[in-house]
Amino acid sequence: MKALVLASGGVDSTTCLGLAVNKYGKENVIALTVAYGQKHTKEIEAARKTAEYYGVEHLYLNLEPIFRYSDCSLLKHSDREIPHESYAEQLKETDGSPVSTYVPFRNGLFLSSAASIALSKNCSVIYYGAHADDAAGNAYPDCSSAFHNAINEAIYQGSGGQLKVEAPFVSCTKAEVVKTGLELNVPYELTWSCYEGGEKPCGVCGTCIDRAEAFRLNGVKDPALDR
């Protein structure tokens, strides 16, 4: 059995990569990194480093043109500033809509593209790192359990029952993701989560705040801060 892992270079997807390698062996795991027009290449570089660490085949896909119509603040053609506050604070200003860093239907597009590649590479499962904290408050609706169940069924049916989608952390907090990763010795020092592209994580964007809290709740220092 072979697995394809959506690998962004961040905490969640790298933990998924560690899980897949632990379960299937590195020779049966493929990492797929997708460019979507993000403002920096830090996460793509991190994905390459983590794939090299695990010794898995690493594929790259550019979906940037699809998102050229979006004004998401993560995208390089957007003039919108990336919010420097927690997701909880951002959600107070959205009236139930996704946060400004939500890339429209990104996970749906990534998983659909991954499905075609996975079938061509004889994989029977796709892993992606959605977790409950991202889905909370509708911040990222394509990280929810409802979305996962729907996309899994669509891909299973559309592949003639040959392919399924696993989101092992969809009901977990980010702290629980990190707990699993620490048990698996995931190389978090190689990962990148920050939405800004500086030399070091900014510490104030939504994902930096979430990441710091996840490591704090596990009683350990984030090794990426020592880079």
MDAnalysis code that builds the backbone (N, CA, C; Angstrom):
import MDAnalysis as mda
import numpy as np

u = mda.Universe.empty(681, n_residues=227, atom_resindex=np.repeat(np.arange(227), 3), trajectory=True)
u.add_TopologyAttr("name", ["N", "CA", "C"] * 227)
u.add_TopologyAttr("resid", np.arange(1, 228))
u.add_TopologyAttr("resname", ["MET", "LYS", "ALA", "LEU", "VAL", "LEU", "ALA", "SER", "GLY", "GLY", "VAL", "ASP", "SER", "THR", "THR", "CYS", "LEU", "GLY", "LEU", "ALA", "VAL", "ASN", "LYS", "TYR", "GLY", "LYS", "GLU", "ASN", "VAL", "ILE", "ALA", "LEU", "THR", "VAL", "ALA", "TYR", "GLY", "GLN", "LYS", "HIS", "THR", "LYS", "GLU", "ILE", "GLU", "ALA", "ALA", "ARG", "LYS", "THR", "ALA", "GLU", "TYR", "TYR", "GLY", "VAL", "GLU", "HIS", "LEU", "TYR", "LEU", "ASN", "LEU", "GLU", "PRO", "ILE", "PHE", "ARG", "TYR", "SER", "ASP", "CYS", "SER", "LEU", "LEU", "LYS", "HIS", "SER", "ASP", "ARG", "GLU", "ILE", "PRO", "HIS", "GLU", "SER", "TYR", "ALA", "GLU", "GLN", "LEU", "LYS", "GLU", "THR", "ASP", "GLY", "SER", "PRO", "VAL", "SER", "THR", "TYR", "VAL", "PRO", "PHE", "ARG", "ASN", "GLY", "LEU", "PHE", "LEU", "SER", "SER", "ALA", "ALA", "SER", "ILE", "ALA", "LEU", "SER", "LYS", "ASN", "CYS", "SER", "VAL", "ILE", "TYR", "TYR", "GLY", "ALA", "HIS", "ALA", "ASP", "ASP", "ALA", "ALA", "GLY", "ASN", "ALA", "TYR", "PRO", "ASP", "CYS", "SER", "SER", "ALA", "PHE", "HIS", "ASN", "ALA", "ILE", "ASN", "GLU", "ALA", "ILE", "TYR", "GLN", "GLY", "SER", "GLY", "GLY", "GLN", "LEU", "LYS", "VAL", "GLU", "ALA", "PRO", "PHE", "VAL", "SER", "CYS", "THR", "LYS", "ALA", "GLU", "VAL", "VAL", "LYS", "THR", "GLY", "LEU", "GLU", "LEU", "ASN", "VAL", "PRO", "TYR", "GLU", "LEU", "THR", "TRP", "SER", "CYS", "TYR", "GLU", "GLY", "GLY", "GLU", "LYS", "PRO", "CYS", "GLY", "VAL", "CYS", "GLY", "THR", "CYS", "ILE", "ASP", "ARG", "ALA", "GLU", "ALA", "PHE", "ARG", "LEU", "ASN", "GLY", "VAL", "LYS", "ASP", "PRO", "ALA", "LEU", "ASP", "ARG"])
u.atoms.positions = np.array([
    [0.849, -1.201, 0.000],
    [0.000, 0.000, 0.000],
    [0.878, 1.243, 0.000],
    [0.532, 2.219, -0.851],
    [1.300, 3.452, -0.944],
    [0.424, 4.641, -0.551],
    [1.082, 5.652, 0.023],
    [0.371, 6.845, 0.473],
    [0.975, 8.090, -0.151],
    [0.121, 9.053, -0.464],
    [0.561, 10.373, -0.896],
    [0.178, 11.360, 0.190],
    [1.133, 12.184, 0.607],
    [0.902, 13.141, 1.685],
    [0.999, 14.557, 1.136],
    [-0.031, 15.372, 1.365],
    [0.066, 16.791, 1.036],
    [1.019, 17.431, 2.035],
    [2.138, 17.930, 1.542],
    [3.220, 18.391, 2.410],
    [3.485, 19.874, 2.192],
    [3.065, 20.687, 3.146],
    [3.258, 22.131, 3.031],
    [4.541, 22.607, 3.698],
    [5.153, 21.735, 4.505],
    [6.330, 22.138, 5.261],
    [6.010, 22.632, 6.652],
    [4.717, 22.636, 7.025],
    [4.318, 23.082, 8.347],
    [4.200, 21.948, 9.349],
    [3.762, 22.289, 10.550],
    [3.649, 21.321, 11.643],
    [2.692, 20.181, 11.309],
    [1.513, 20.515, 10.832],
    [0.459, 19.514, 10.661],
    [0.780, 18.530, 9.541],
    [1.172, 19.052, 8.390],
    [1.451, 18.161, 7.260],
    [2.715, 17.344, 7.492],
    [3.691, 17.918, 8.188],
    [4.914, 17.163, 8.460],
    [4.646, 16.051, 9.465],
    [3.740, 16.288, 10.404],
    [3.339, 15.222, 11.317],
    [2.612, 14.119, 10.553],
    [1.781, 14.500, 9.593],
    [1.141, 13.502, 8.722],
    [2.191, 12.700, 7.962],
    [3.213, 13.382, 7.482],
    [4.283, 12.698, 6.755],
    [4.976, 11.692, 7.664],
    [5.262, 12.105, 8.902],
    [5.868, 11.185, 9.853],
    [4.990, 9.984, 10.144],
    [3.693, 10.223, 10.286],
    [2.746, 9.122, 10.505],
    [2.754, 8.139, 9.342],
    [2.717, 8.681, 8.124],
    [2.661, 7.827, 6.938],
    [3.929, 7.001, 6.780],
    [5.078, 7.630, 7.002],
    [6.347, 6.901, 6.894],
    [6.417, 5.818, 7.958],
    [5.963, 6.144, 9.166],
    [5.969, 5.161, 10.250],
    [5.070, 3.967, 9.927],
    [3.964, 4.221, 9.234],
    [2.992, 3.162, 8.936],
    [3.339, 2.364, 7.684],
    [3.789, 3.054, 6.628],
    [3.958, 2.395, 5.329],
    [5.411, 2.196, 4.902],
    [6.347, 2.906, 5.563],
    [7.743, 2.855, 5.141],
    [8.024, 3.918, 4.094],
    [9.218, 4.497, 4.136],
    [9.519, 5.634, 3.263],
    [9.428, 5.298, 1.781],
    [9.682, 4.040, 1.431],
    [9.628, 3.638, 0.025],
    [8.194, 3.621, -0.510],
    [7.223, 3.690, 0.372],
    [5.815, 3.643, -0.031],
    [5.085, 4.960, 0.221],
    [5.847, 6.031, 0.418],
    [5.253, 7.340, 0.699],
    [5.766, 8.375, -0.297],
    [4.855, 9.187, -0.808],
    [5.180, 10.297, -1.700],
    [4.691, 11.585, -1.054],
    [5.537, 12.610, -1.036],
    [5.133, 13.927, -0.548],
    [4.819, 14.820, -1.747],
    [3.702, 15.523, -1.682],
    [3.306, 16.447, -2.745],
    [3.176, 17.853, -2.171],
    [3.959, 18.776, -2.717],
    [3.905, 20.171, -2.295],
    [3.281, 21.006, -3.403],
    [2.344, 21.861, -3.029],
    [1.602, 22.653, -4.010],
    [1.867, 24.142, -3.798],
    [2.280, 24.818, -4.856],
    [2.403, 26.276, -4.832],
    [1.061, 26.877, -5.226],
    [0.657, 27.903, -4.505],
    [-0.644, 28.518, -4.790],
    [-0.549, 30.033, -4.920],
    [0.683, 30.544, -5.068],
    [0.873, 31.989, -5.186],
    [1.115, 32.669, -3.864],
    [1.579, 31.903, -2.867],
    [1.856, 32.465, -1.560],
    [2.968, 33.516, -1.638],
    [2.986, 34.407, -0.634],
    [3.868, 35.565, -0.672],
    [5.338, 35.232, -0.459],
    [5.640, 34.032, -0.031],
    [7.040, 33.653, 0.179],
    [7.209, 32.168, -0.119],
    [8.470, 31.739, -0.197],
    [8.759, 30.338, -0.532],
    [9.247, 29.545, 0.674],
    [9.171, 30.132, 1.850],
    [9.691, 29.469, 3.049],
    [9.064, 28.093, 3.270],
    [7.748, 28.006, 3.098],
    [7.085, 26.729, 3.372],
    [7.446, 25.683, 2.324],
    [7.663, 26.115, 1.084],
    [8.070, 25.172, 0.038],
    [9.470, 24.642, 0.327],
    [10.352, 25.524, 0.777],
    [11.704, 25.101, 1.160],
    [11.648, 24.131, 2.338],
    [10.774, 24.413, 3.296],
    [10.629, 23.523, 4.456],
    [10.098, 22.162, 4.033],
    [9.162, 22.147, 3.102],
    [8.622, 20.873, 2.613],
    [9.714, 20.043, 1.957],
    [10.573, 20.702, 1.199],
    [11.690, 19.986, 0.560],
    [12.609, 19.382, 1.619],
    [12.922, 20.163, 2.653],
    [13.819, 19.680, 3.702],
    [13.214, 18.502, 4.470],
    [11.926, 18.574, 4.760],
    [11.310, 17.475, 5.512],
    [11.190, 16.215, 4.655],
    [10.928, 16.386, 3.368],
    [10.880, 15.222, 2.474],
    [12.255, 14.571, 2.379],
    [13.298, 15.395, 2.313],
    [14.664, 14.864, 2.288],
    [14.977, 14.142, 3.593],
    [14.544, 14.713, 4.709],
    [14.781, 14.094, 6.015],
    [14.201, 12.685, 6.063],
    [12.986, 12.537, 5.550],
    [12.327, 11.228, 5.581],
    [12.724, 10.328, 4.419],
    [13.423, 10.876, 3.446],
    [13.887, 10.064, 2.321],
    [12.781, 9.607, 1.396],
    [11.737, 10.443, 1.251],
    [10.607, 10.071, 0.399],
    [10.667, 10.819, -0.931],
    [9.994, 10.270, -1.918],
    [9.863, 10.960, -3.200],
    [9.077, 12.255, -2.979],
    [9.556, 13.342, -3.609],
    [8.915, 14.641, -3.403],
    [8.493, 15.225, -4.745],
    [7.206, 15.486, -4.887],
    [6.654, 16.063, -6.109],
    [6.215, 17.501, -5.850],
    [6.221, 18.302, -6.916],
    [5.864, 19.722, -6.820],
    [4.815, 20.039, -7.876],
    [3.792, 20.776, -7.478],
    [2.714, 21.149, -8.386],
    [2.415, 22.637, -8.224],
    [2.296, 23.351, -9.339],
    [2.004, 24.785, -9.300],
    [0.548, 25.039, -9.688],
    [-0.254, 25.453, -8.712],
    [-1.654, 25.793, -8.959],
    [-1.901, 27.301, -8.840],
    [-0.837, 28.074, -8.895],
    [-0.957, 29.523, -8.704],
    [-2.002, 30.181, -9.617],
    [-2.066, 29.838, -10.915],
    [-3.026, 30.536, -11.786],
    [-4.481, 30.424, -11.336],
    [-4.836, 29.335, -10.684],
    [-6.228, 29.141, -10.267],
    [-6.660, 30.193, -9.245],
    [-5.715, 30.667, -8.447],
    [-6.051, 31.577, -7.357],
    [-5.859, 33.047, -7.721],
    [-5.614, 33.350, -8.991],
    [-5.324, 34.733, -9.373],
    [-6.532, 35.663, -9.200],
    [-7.724, 35.093, -9.071],
    [-8.928, 35.911, -8.896],
    [-9.210, 36.231, -7.429],
    [-8.487, 35.598, -6.534],
    [-8.728, 35.769, -5.099],
    [-7.930, 36.940, -4.534],
    [-8.518, 37.611, -3.546],
    [-7.817, 38.690, -2.849],
    [-7.389, 38.242, -1.452],
    [-7.215, 36.947, -1.272],
    [-6.744, 36.408, 0.010],
    [-5.433, 37.075, 0.412],
    [-5.307, 37.422, 1.677],
    [-4.123, 38.155, 2.137],
    [-2.841, 37.341, 2.094],
    [-2.934, 36.025, 1.910],
    [-1.725, 35.200, 1.802],
    [-1.087, 35.264, 0.418],
    [-1.816, 35.746, -0.571],
    [-1.361, 35.664, -1.953],
    [-0.531, 36.881, -2.350],
    [0.497, 36.650, -3.139],
    [1.460, 37.704, -3.440],
    [0.894, 38.828, -4.290],
    [-0.182, 38.575, -5.018],
    [-0.767, 39.652, -5.815],
    [-1.759, 40.498, -5.010],
    [-2.036, 40.092, -3.782],
    [-2.986, 40.821, -2.940],
    [-2.294, 41.954, -2.189],
    [-2.992, 43.078, -2.070],
    [-2.477, 44.214, -1.295],
    [-2.915, 44.153, 0.166],
    [-3.707, 43.173, 0.528],
    [-4.200, 43.067, 1.897],
    [-3.079, 42.640, 2.841],
    [-3.084, 43.207, 4.017],
    [-2.091, 42.865, 5.026],
    [-2.486, 41.568, 5.732],
    [-1.493, 40.766, 6.069],
    [-1.741, 39.566, 6.864],
    [-2.035, 39.994, 8.302],
    [-3.154, 39.596, 8.870],
    [-3.502, 40.021, 10.228],
    [-2.478, 39.552, 11.263],
    [-2.150, 40.437, 12.176],
    [-1.231, 40.105, 13.259],
    [-2.028, 39.981, 14.554],
    [-2.853, 38.943, 14.594],
    [-3.659, 38.649, 15.775],
    [-4.122, 37.205, 15.691],
    [-4.608, 36.683, 16.790],
    [-5.049, 35.290, 16.832],
    [-6.273, 35.088, 15.951],
    [-6.534, 33.817, 15.604],
    [-7.731, 33.519, 14.822],
    [-8.997, 33.885, 15.592],
    [-8.975, 33.705, 16.897],
    [-10.139, 34.054, 17.714],
    [-10.465, 35.538, 17.580],
    [-9.429, 36.373, 17.599],
    [-9.634, 37.810, 17.430],
    [-10.125, 38.130, 16.021],
    [-9.543, 37.453, 15.026],
    [-9.956, 37.698, 13.641],
    [-11.416, 37.320, 13.418],
    [-11.846, 36.215, 14.024],
    [-13.211, 35.735, 13.815],
    [-14.263, 36.683, 14.395],
    [-13.864, 37.480, 15.378],
    [-14.788, 38.465, 15.940],
    [-15.179, 39.516, 14.905],
    [-14.333, 39.656, 13.880],
    [-14.542, 40.702, 12.880],
    [-15.142, 40.168, 11.583],
    [-15.383, 38.851, 11.502],
    [-15.805, 38.270, 10.223],
    [-17.293, 37.947, 10.126],
    [-18.023, 38.018, 11.226],
    [-19.458, 37.680, 11.220],
    [-19.723, 36.280, 10.686],
    [-18.848, 35.341, 11.054],
    [-19.053, 33.950, 10.661],
    [-18.425, 33.556, 9.349],
    [-17.834, 34.508, 8.645],
    [-17.142, 34.190, 7.394],
    [-15.731, 33.699, 7.695],
    [-15.078, 33.023, 6.744],
    [-13.690, 32.607, 6.952],
    [-12.774, 33.813, 7.161],
    [-11.619, 33.568, 7.752],
    [-10.638, 34.632, 7.973],
    [-9.986, 35.033, 6.653],
    [-9.281, 36.174, 6.640],
    [-8.722, 36.700, 5.387],
    [-7.607, 35.840, 4.825],
    [-7.041, 34.957, 5.653],
    [-5.981, 34.066, 5.174],
    [-6.529, 32.743, 4.635],
    [-7.840, 32.634, 4.557],
    [-8.462, 31.464, 3.920],
    [-8.322, 31.591, 2.409],
    [-7.619, 30.643, 1.792],
    [-7.470, 30.610, 0.338],
    [-8.661, 29.828, -0.216],
    [-9.479, 30.429, -1.087],
    [-10.755, 29.822, -1.478],
    [-10.655, 28.376, -1.960],
    [-11.275, 27.489, -1.197],
    [-11.380, 26.066, -1.523],
    [-10.008, 25.424, -1.790],
    [-9.005, 25.917, -1.110],
    [-7.647, 25.421, -1.358],
    [-7.528, 23.921, -1.129],
    [-8.020, 23.445, 0.001],
    [-7.884, 22.011, 0.269],
    [-8.647, 21.170, -0.740],
    [-9.793, 21.675, -1.196],
    [-10.541, 20.948, -2.210],
    [-9.754, 20.807, -3.500],
    [-9.123, 21.896, -3.923],
    [-8.316, 21.862, -5.145],
    [-7.070, 21.006, -4.963],
    [-6.413, 21.162, -3.816],
    [-5.213, 20.368, -3.548],
    [-5.536, 18.876, -3.561],
    [-6.608, 18.507, -2.881],
    [-6.943, 17.086, -2.770],
    [-7.417, 16.505, -4.094],
    [-8.152, 17.279, -4.874],
    [-8.583, 16.803, -6.189],
    [-7.386, 16.579, -7.101],
    [-6.450, 17.526, -7.081],
    [-5.232, 17.372, -7.880],
    [-4.405, 16.198, -7.375],
    [-4.307, 16.091, -6.050],
    [-3.548, 14.991, -5.455],
    [-4.155, 13.645, -5.814],
    [-5.479, 13.600, -5.941],
    [-6.146, 12.337, -6.271],
    [-5.704, 11.826, -7.634],
    [-5.625, 12.718, -8.603],
    [-5.190, 12.310, -9.942],
    [-3.758, 11.791, -9.913],
    [-2.891, 12.516, -9.197],
    [-1.491, 12.096, -9.097],
    [-1.383, 10.784, -8.328],
    [-2.121, 10.674, -7.230],
    [-2.070, 9.457, -6.411],
    [-2.466, 8.225, -7.213],
    [-3.519, 8.343, -7.996],
    [-3.945, 7.210, -8.821],
    [-2.883, 6.861, -9.854],
    [-2.266, 7.884, -10.434],
    [-1.226, 7.647, -11.439],
    [0.025, 7.023, -10.837],
    [0.239, 7.276, -9.536],
    [1.421, 6.742, -8.840],
    [1.083, 5.495, -8.014],
    [-0.097, 4.937, -8.248],
    [-0.519, 3.694, -7.583],
    [-0.621, 3.818, -6.065],
    [-1.031, 4.986, -5.610],
    [-1.294, 5.174, -4.181],
    [-2.762, 4.855, -3.898],
    [-3.035, 4.404, -2.694],
    [-4.413, 4.077, -2.326],
    [-4.961, 4.980, -1.228],
    [-4.133, 5.898, -0.717],
    [-4.593, 6.808, 0.329],
    [-3.854, 8.138, 0.212],
    [-4.571, 9.220, 0.500],
    [-4.003, 10.563, 0.580],
    [-4.132, 11.044, 2.019],
    [-3.056, 11.602, 2.557],
    [-3.081, 12.200, 3.890],
    [-3.015, 13.723, 3.771],
    [-3.788, 14.418, 4.607],
    [-3.609, 15.872, 4.730],
    [-3.843, 16.282, 6.177],
    [-3.296, 17.437, 6.553],
    [-3.170, 17.777, 7.966],
    [-4.223, 18.685, 8.562],
    [-5.454, 18.593, 8.122],
    [-6.516, 19.403, 8.731],
    [-6.678, 19.053, 10.208],
    [-6.939, 20.068, 11.035],
    [-7.202, 19.808, 12.455],
    [-8.317, 20.716, 12.951],
    [-8.845, 20.390, 14.114],
    [-10.063, 21.030, 14.613],
    [-9.882, 22.507, 14.914],
    [-8.697, 22.926, 15.332],
    [-8.485, 24.337, 15.644],
    [-8.668, 25.212, 14.408],
    [-8.210, 24.735, 13.260],
    [-8.353, 25.518, 12.028],
    [-9.806, 25.598, 11.577],
    [-10.566, 24.552, 11.850],
    [-11.976, 24.535, 11.439],
    [-12.863, 25.343, 12.382],
    [-12.398, 25.582, 13.608],
    [-13.223, 26.230, 14.626],
    [-13.703, 27.604, 14.164],
    [-14.976, 27.876, 14.404],
    [-15.531, 29.175, 14.064],
    [-15.637, 29.452, 12.582],
    [-15.469, 28.414, 11.765],
    [-15.518, 28.553, 10.304],
    [-14.327, 29.338, 9.755],
    [-13.219, 29.378, 10.520],
    [-12.028, 30.095, 10.051],
    [-11.549, 29.524, 8.727],
    [-11.408, 28.194, 8.690],
    [-11.009, 27.495, 7.469],
    [-12.004, 26.352, 7.244],
    [-13.092, 26.594, 6.521],
    [-14.138, 25.575, 6.383],
    [-13.684, 24.303, 5.686],
    [-12.614, 24.386, 4.901],
    [-12.124, 23.171, 4.239],
    [-11.167, 22.374, 5.118],
    [-11.203, 22.676, 6.426],
    [-10.483, 21.861, 7.415],
    [-11.458, 21.122, 8.340],
    [-12.734, 21.237, 8.068],
    [-13.751, 20.664, 8.954],
    [-13.964, 19.174, 8.711],
    [-14.562, 18.522, 9.691],
    [-14.919, 17.108, 9.537],
    [-15.936, 16.920, 8.419],
    [-16.883, 17.856, 8.310],
    [-17.898, 17.751, 7.259],
    [-17.258, 17.802, 5.879],
    [-16.300, 18.714, 5.714],
    [-15.601, 18.795, 4.428],
    [-14.826, 17.514, 4.160],
    [-14.124, 17.031, 5.177],
    [-13.331, 15.813, 4.983],
    [-14.205, 14.640, 4.570],
    [-15.319, 14.471, 5.249],
    [-16.212, 13.355, 4.910],
    [-16.713, 13.462, 3.473],
    [-17.030, 14.690, 3.060],
    [-17.558, 14.896, 1.709],
    [-16.491, 14.666, 0.643],
    [-15.296, 15.210, 0.847],
    [-14.247, 15.064, -0.168],
    [-13.750, 13.625, -0.224],
    [-13.714, 12.954, 0.916],
    [-13.313, 11.550, 0.929],
    [-14.295, 10.709, 0.120],
    [-15.583, 10.958, 0.316],
    [-16.591, 10.205, -0.424],
    [-16.515, 10.508, -1.920],
    [-16.318, 11.787, -2.261],
    [-16.231, 12.164, -3.675],
    [-15.037, 11.503, -4.352],
    [-13.889, 11.521, -3.683],
    [-12.685, 10.928, -4.273],
    [-12.793, 9.410, -4.318],
    [-13.368, 8.821, -3.288],
    [-13.557, 7.366, -3.290],
    [-14.459, 6.946, -4.445],
    [-15.565, 7.649, -4.609],
    [-16.487, 7.310, -5.692],
    [-15.875, 7.631, -7.054],
    [-15.205, 8.778, -7.147],
    [-14.626, 9.199, -8.418],
    [-13.440, 8.378, -8.864],
    [-12.852, 7.638, -7.927],
    [-11.712, 6.773, -8.261],
    [-12.143, 5.317, -8.413],
    [-13.439, 5.081, -8.415],
    [-13.912, 3.703, -8.508],
    [-13.555, 2.873, -7.299],
    [-13.477, 3.542, -6.138],
    [-13.159, 2.838, -4.900],
    [-11.690, 2.515, -4.719],
    [-10.831, 3.116, -5.531],
    [-9.401, 2.818, -5.448],
    [-8.643, 3.724, -4.480],
    [-9.250, 4.846, -4.091],
    [-8.510, 5.863, -3.352],
    [-9.383, 6.463, -2.254],
    [-8.786, 6.642, -1.073],
    [-9.491, 7.309, 0.019],
    [-8.621, 8.426, 0.581],
    [-9.247, 9.287, 1.358],
    [-8.561, 10.436, 1.945],
    [-8.577, 10.302, 3.462],
    [-7.405, 10.440, 4.065],
    [-7.283, 10.378, 5.522],
    [-6.894, 11.753, 6.061],
    [-7.611, 12.203, 7.078],
    [-7.258, 13.419, 7.812],
    [-7.125, 13.001, 9.273],
    [-5.984, 12.449, 9.651],
    [-5.863, 11.811, 10.969],
    [-6.055, 12.746, 12.155],
    [-5.957, 14.070, 11.916],
    [-6.063, 15.016, 13.025],
    [-7.313, 15.886, 12.946],
    [-8.265, 15.508, 12.108],
    [-9.410, 16.386, 11.862],
    [-10.233, 16.643, 13.126],
    [-10.150, 15.755, 14.105],
    [-10.871, 15.942, 15.371],
    [-9.941, 16.341, 16.510],
    [-8.693, 16.645, 16.183],
    [-7.678, 16.955, 17.197],
    [-7.363, 18.448, 17.237],
    [-6.879, 18.898, 18.386],
    [-6.340, 20.250, 18.478],
    [-4.917, 20.252, 17.929],
    [-4.384, 21.439, 17.695],
    [-3.005, 21.520, 17.216],
    [-2.032, 21.005, 18.278],
    [-2.370, 21.219, 19.547],
    [-1.528, 20.692, 20.624],
    [-1.460, 19.170, 20.562],
    [-2.570, 18.535, 20.221],
    [-2.586, 17.074, 20.094],
    [-1.792, 16.617, 18.872],
    [-1.808, 17.424, 17.814],
    [-0.972, 17.122, 16.646],
    [0.497, 17.128, 17.052],
    [0.907, 18.173, 17.761],
    [2.300, 18.287, 18.205],
    [2.660, 17.149, 19.150],
    [1.758, 16.778, 20.040],
    [2.011, 15.657, 20.954],
    [2.331, 14.388, 20.169],
    [1.535, 14.111, 19.140],
    [1.791, 12.941, 18.294],
    [3.142, 13.066, 17.606],
    [3.429, 14.252, 17.083],
    [4.692, 14.460, 16.385],
    [5.904, 14.300, 17.281],
    [5.796, 14.769, 18.510],
    [6.909, 14.613, 19.449],
    [7.162, 13.138, 19.739],
    [6.093, 12.363, 19.827],
    [6.234, 10.920, 20.047],
    [6.889, 10.232, 18.850],
    [6.679, 10.802, 17.664],
    [7.248, 10.236, 16.435],
    [8.597, 10.855, 16.073],
    [9.077, 11.780, 16.913],
    [10.337, 12.490, 16.642],
    [10.308, 13.224, 15.301],
    [9.183, 13.862, 15.017],
    [9.061, 14.667, 13.801],
    [10.052, 15.836, 13.876],
    [10.776, 16.127, 12.786],
    [11.800, 17.182, 12.809],
    [11.187, 18.582, 12.714],
    [10.569, 19.026, 13.786],
    [9.896, 20.321, 13.759],
    [10.858, 21.483, 13.537],
    [12.138, 21.254, 13.802],
    [13.118, 22.308, 13.557],
    [13.250, 22.638, 12.074],
    [12.803, 21.732, 11.217],
    [12.880, 21.948, 9.769],
    [11.613, 22.584, 9.204],
    [10.580, 22.695, 10.009],
    [9.278, 23.137, 9.498],
    [9.131, 24.658, 9.526],
    [8.163, 25.147, 8.768],
    [7.862, 26.583, 8.724],
    [6.353, 26.763, 8.699],
    [5.839, 27.606, 9.590],
    [4.403, 27.864, 9.656],
    [4.041, 29.322, 9.387],
    [4.933, 30.239, 9.695],
    [4.656, 31.675, 9.652],
    [4.173, 32.138, 8.276],
    [3.161, 33.009, 8.284],
    [2.631, 33.548, 7.031],
    [3.537, 34.626, 6.436],
    [4.424, 35.172, 7.252],
    [5.388, 36.148, 6.754],
    [6.635, 35.401, 6.273],
    [7.437, 36.041, 5.453],
    [8.590, 35.359, 4.870],
    [9.929, 35.845, 5.377],
    [9.985, 36.261, 6.634],
    [11.231, 36.773, 7.189],
    [12.243, 35.679, 7.476],
    [13.369, 36.087, 8.021],
    [14.407, 35.120, 8.374],
    [13.949, 34.224, 9.516],
    [13.146, 34.792, 10.420],
    [12.603, 34.035, 11.542],
    [11.083, 34.225, 11.586],
    [10.366, 33.307, 12.210],
    [8.912, 33.471, 12.335],
    [8.560, 34.790, 13.013],
    [7.474, 35.424, 12.547],
    [7.104, 36.740, 13.079],
    [6.576, 36.669, 14.502],
    [5.924, 35.549, 14.841],
    [5.404, 35.361, 16.188],
    [4.063, 36.013, 16.456],
    [3.528, 36.764, 15.484],
    [2.295, 37.510, 15.740],
    [1.166, 37.224, 14.743],
    [1.427, 36.470, 13.686],
    [0.335, 36.104, 12.779],
    [-0.459, 34.952, 13.405],
    [-1.634, 34.678, 12.863],
    [-2.506, 33.669, 13.457],
    [-1.859, 32.315, 13.600],
    [-1.141, 31.886, 12.587],
    [-0.550, 30.544, 12.633],
    [0.649, 30.483, 13.569],
    [1.401, 31.586, 13.690],
    [2.498, 31.618, 14.665],
    [1.953, 31.523, 16.090],
    [0.866, 32.241, 16.345],
    [0.256, 32.221, 17.674],
    [-0.254, 30.823, 18.010],
    [-0.929, 30.190, 17.060],
    [-1.438, 28.831, 17.280],
    [-0.302, 27.841, 17.510],
    [0.753, 27.975, 16.717],
    [1.893, 27.061, 16.832],
    [2.565, 27.205, 18.198],
    [2.799, 28.436, 18.621],
    [3.444, 28.672, 19.915],
    [2.623, 28.071, 21.053],
    [1.307, 28.234, 20.987],
    [0.430, 27.696, 22.030],
    [0.462, 26.172, 22.042],
    [0.537, 25.559, 20.865],
    [0.570, 24.093, 20.783],
    [1.819, 23.530, 21.445],
    [2.958, 24.160, 21.204],
    [4.189, 23.689, 21.849],
    [4.169, 23.995, 23.345],
    [3.640, 25.164, 23.726],
    [3.567, 25.521, 25.145],
    [2.734, 24.502, 25.916],
    [1.609, 24.091, 25.338],
    [0.737, 23.124, 26.010],
    [1.387, 21.752, 26.143],
    [2.403, 21.494, 25.325],
    [3.151, 20.241, 25.438],
    [4.397, 20.387, 26.306],
    [4.592, 21.583, 26.846],
    [5.694, 21.807, 27.767],
    [7.066, 21.800, 27.138],
    [7.140, 22.104, 25.841],
    [8.432, 22.120, 25.155],
    [8.577, 23.403, 24.351],
    [9.812, 23.780, 24.102],
    [10.088, 24.944, 23.273],
    [10.017, 24.550, 21.805],
    [9.467, 25.423, 20.994],
    [9.405, 25.178, 19.555],
    [10.823, 25.209, 18.987],
    [11.326, 24.085, 18.468],
    [12.709, 24.053, 17.977],
    [12.952, 24.959, 16.780],
    [11.915, 25.338, 16.056],
    [12.081, 26.214, 14.893],
    [12.506, 27.619, 15.306],
    [12.287, 27.981, 16.567],
    [12.650, 29.315, 17.038],
    [14.145, 29.460, 17.253],
    [14.877, 28.350, 17.198],
    [16.329, 28.388, 17.391],
    [17.086, 28.490, 16.078],
    [16.354, 28.597, 14.977],
    [17.021, 28.623, 13.668],
    [17.815, 29.909, 13.516],
])
